Amino acid sequence: MKIRKMLYLKFARRMSRNKQSIPVPSIISDNTKLEGTINSTGIVHIDGSFKGTINCEELVIGIRGKLEGEIKAEKLYVYGELLGKAVVDSLFIAGSAKLKGDVTHSSIAIEPGAYIDGRCIRKETGASNIVQMPKRSKSA
């Protein structure tokens, strides 16, 4: 796993020299504890422990990762532990994940074995366009 990360970072740096834009994730590695607020227009990957608020495009909570707080992201991948609230477009909860809290999402995928203690709430999209069908009268 470490070799893959190292190769990815080397490849991303080399490509950035070639004027091609490949996002390099912000990584909170294992055995690292942070508190505060993270605002990113890219990818954030947590393998350590984070307490606070994260606003980003894509968030990955690794198998050993633990996040306690609030999240606002386009994509959220949970392999580790999430304690708190999240508002996301796309949500993936792995079989190894532990989710305690409420997540508002547009789309969701949950693997068998995932632990969820909270609510997964679908965002209301186009609810104002729903038309109620009139009740049928009973015919004799």
N, C-alpha and C positions, 0 to 999 in steps of 0.2 A: 504494500500500500504506500509506503514512504517513497519507494522508487518511482511509482507512478506519479505522485505529487511533484517530485523533484524534476522528472522528465517534462511534465506539463509546464511547470514554471520556466524551465530552460527554453522550451519550445515557444512559449508565449513571449518571453523576452527577445528571443531571436526574431520572431515575426514582427514585434513592435519596432525593431530596427529597420525592417523592410517597409515601414510605413503602413502596414496592415494592422487593423485594429482588432486584437483578440483580448478579451477581458481577462485580467489576472485577478483571481479571487482574493479577498481579504480573509486571512485564516487566523482563527483563535485556536492555537494548537492544544493538544492534550497537556495536562498539568499547568494550564494557564487559567487564571481567574481574573475576570474583568467586571467592572460595574460602570454604568453610565448610559450614554446615548450614542448609537452609531447611525449615521446618515450616509448612504452610499448609493450611487447610480449603477452599481455593478453587483457582483456576487459576493456574499458573505458566507463563510463556512466555519461552523463552530464544532470543534472537537474537545474543547475545554469547557469552562463554566462561564456563563455570562448572566448578569443580573441588570435589567434595565429595559431600554427601548431601542428597537431596531427598525429603521425605515430603509428599505433597499429594493432592488429589482428582483433578486433571487436570494433565498436563504436556505442553506443546508445545515441541518443539525445532525452531525455525525453520530455513529453508534455510541461513542463515549461522550458525546456532547450533552450539555444540560443548559437550558435557557429558562430563566425565570423573569417574566415581564410581559411587555407588549410588543407586537410585531405588526408592521404594515408592509406588505410585499406583493409583488405580482405572482411569484411562485414560491411555495414553501414545501421543502422535502424534510420530513421528520423520520430519522432513524434512531435517534436517542430520546431525550426527555424534554418535554415542553410543559412548563407550568405557567399558565397565564392566559392572555387573550391574543387573538390574531385576526387580522382582516386581510384576506388574500384573494387573488383571482383563482389560482390553481393550487390545490392541496394534495400532497401525497403522504400517506402515513404507512410506513413499512411495518412488517411483522415484528420487528425488534423495538418499535416505538412505544413510548409511554406518554400519553397526552392527558394532562389534567387542566381543564379550562374550556373556554369557548372559542370556536373558530368560525368566522363568517367567510364563506367561499362562494365562487361561481361554479367550480368543478372540483370533484373529489375522487380519490382512489385510495382504498384501504386494503392492505394485505391481511390475510388471515393471521391471527396471533397478536395483532396490535391491541394495546391496552388503552381504552379511552374512558375517562371519567369526566364528562362534561357534555357540551353540546356542539354539534357540527351544524351550523345554520346556513342554509342556502341564501345567497343574496337575491333579493327580489329584482327580477329583470322583466320589465314590461308588464308588471302587475296591473297598471292602470289601463292596459289594453284588453284585459279579460272582461268578457261580456257574460253576464249571467243569463242562462237559458230560462225562459219562462216555464213555470210548472205546468204540467199537463193536467187537464181536468179529467176526472174519472168518468168514463162513459158507461152508461147503463146497458 
